[in-house]
Amino acid sequence: MKLLLDENLSDRIIGQILDLYPGSTHVKSEGMIQCDDAEIWAFAKQRGYAIVSKDSDFHQRSLVFRHPPKLVFLRVGNCPTSQIIAVLRSSYPLMSAFDSEPSASVLIL
């Protein structure tokens, strides 16, 4: 499962999760900082990424447009980057099952 991290998450997360989620990237690395949600959605859809975000706008978009792309919606509030990394790493089995489920659009962690 390739992840595209939204700008509301630190780009430092990528280096800590690539062993589990190879090919993952951050919108900053793709030159997409301050792009609107529709552009990020289209980019993820075209390139086979699942979007990871804490932004409720993406959650709303996933409810309206379904998938692809899939959405991992982080409901962790304001927390340190280390906690986001821990959530993504500990949720690997759940995220793998989510990725394999063709009808699943959003995973809330």
C-alpha positions as a printed NumPy array, in Angstrom:
array([[  0.   ,   0.   ,   0.   ],
       [  1.484,   3.313,  -1.121],
       [  0.561,   6.276,   1.048],
       [  0.36 ,   9.95 ,   0.131],
       [  0.634,  12.044,   3.295],
       [ -1.257,  15.318,   3.347],
       [  0.484,  18.565,   4.249],
       [ -1.09 ,  18.559,   7.726],
       [  1.307,  15.696,   8.561],
       [  5.072,  15.985,   8.864],
       [  7.127,  14.914,   5.867],
       [  9.57 ,  13.323,   8.36 ],
       [  7.072,  10.488,   8.81 ],
       [  7.901,   9.011,   5.409],
       [ 11.41 ,   7.893,   6.357],
       [ 10.006,   6.052,   9.366],
       [  7.359,   4.034,   7.492],
       [  8.903,   3.187,   4.11 ],
       [  9.822,  -0.308,   5.273],
       [  6.108,  -1.075,   5.72 ],
       [  4.669,   1.205,   3.039],
       [  7.201,   1.247,   0.17 ],
       [  6.677,   3.896,  -2.471],
       [  4.938,   6.247,  -0.049],
       [  5.487,   9.983,  -0.312],
       [  4.411,  13.348,   1.063],
       [  2.653,  16.128,  -0.855],
       [  5.671,  18.342,  -0.118],
       [  7.961,  15.901,  -1.964],
       [  5.589,  16.006,  -4.924],
       [  5.551,  19.829,  -5.064],
       [  1.924,  19.936,  -3.983],
       [  2.047,  22.137,  -0.88 ],
       [ -0.988,  24.433,  -0.823],
       [ -2.703,  22.546,  -3.656],
       [ -6.415,  22.198,  -3.208],
       [ -7.937,  18.908,  -2.116],
       [ -9.273,  18.135,  -5.596],
       [ -5.75 ,  18.26 ,  -7.07 ],
       [ -4.347,  16.017,  -4.344],
       [ -7.297,  13.624,  -4.781],
       [ -6.708,  13.419,  -8.553],
       [ -2.948,  12.927,  -8.099],
       [ -3.502,  10.062,  -5.632],
       [ -6.12 ,   8.47 ,  -7.867],
       [ -3.908,   8.606, -10.978],
       [ -0.863,   7.176,  -9.211],
       [ -2.452,   4.545,  -6.967],
       [ -1.884,   6.181,  -3.59 ],
       [ -4.05 ,   6.012,  -0.509],
       [ -4.316,   9.463,   1.075],
       [ -3.438,   9.814,   4.756],
       [ -4.835,  12.94 ,   6.37 ],
       [ -6.235,  14.492,   9.526],
       [ -8.302,  16.87 ,   7.363],
       [-12.062,  16.361,   7.66 ],
       [-12.449,  17.808,   4.148],
       [-10.853,  14.647,   2.761],
       [-13.218,  12.568,   4.868],
       [-16.184,  14.411,   3.359],
       [-14.736,  14.002,  -0.131],
       [-14.337,  10.254,   0.417],
       [-17.987,   9.979,   1.438],
       [-19.122,  11.797,  -1.714],
       [-16.705,  10.412,  -4.321],
       [-15.867,   7.037,  -2.734],
       [-12.668,   5.486,  -4.049],
       [-10.19 ,   5.434,  -5.616],
       [ -8.248,   6.792,  -3.919],
       [ -8.759,   5.228,  -0.538],
       [ -8.473,   7.437,   2.527],
       [ -6.819,   6.753,   5.865],
       [ -8.422,   9.352,   8.11 ],
       [ -6.39 ,   9.982,  11.262],
       [ -8.528,  11.017,  14.22 ],
       [ -5.644,  11.552,  16.616],
       [ -6.007,  15.264,  17.258],
       [ -2.993,  17.448,  17.845],
       [ -0.194,  15.026,  18.671],
       [  3.532,  14.593,  18.129],
       [  4.876,  13.131,  14.9  ],
       [  6.139,  10.126,  16.857],
       [  2.548,   9.228,  17.725],
       [  1.474,   9.397,  14.056],
       [  4.382,   7.113,  13.169],
       [  3.375,   4.694,  15.949],
       [ -0.247,   4.645,  14.741],
       [  0.745,   3.964,  11.128],
       [  3.216,   1.26 ,  12.107],
       [  0.944,  -0.506,  14.599],
       [ -1.984,  -0.346,  12.162],
       [ -0.113,  -2.075,   9.353],
       [ -2.16 ,  -5.323,   9.531],
       [ -5.413,  -3.355,   9.592],
       [ -4.278,  -1.126,   6.735],
       [ -3.225,  -4.15 ,   4.667],
       [ -6.679,  -5.671,   5.13 ],
       [ -8.26 ,  -2.31 ,   4.231],
       [ -6.14 ,  -2.1  ,   1.069],
       [ -7.237,  -5.605,   0.05 ],
       [-10.947,  -4.912,   0.535],
       [-12.271,  -3.688,  -2.838],
       [-15.404,  -2.068,  -1.405],
       [-13.669,  -0.132,   1.41 ],
       [-13.24 ,   3.614,   0.862],
       [-12.129,   5.014,   4.196],
       [-10.302,   3.709,   7.24 ],
       [-10.562,   5.788,  10.397],
       [ -7.663,   5.441,  12.82 ]])
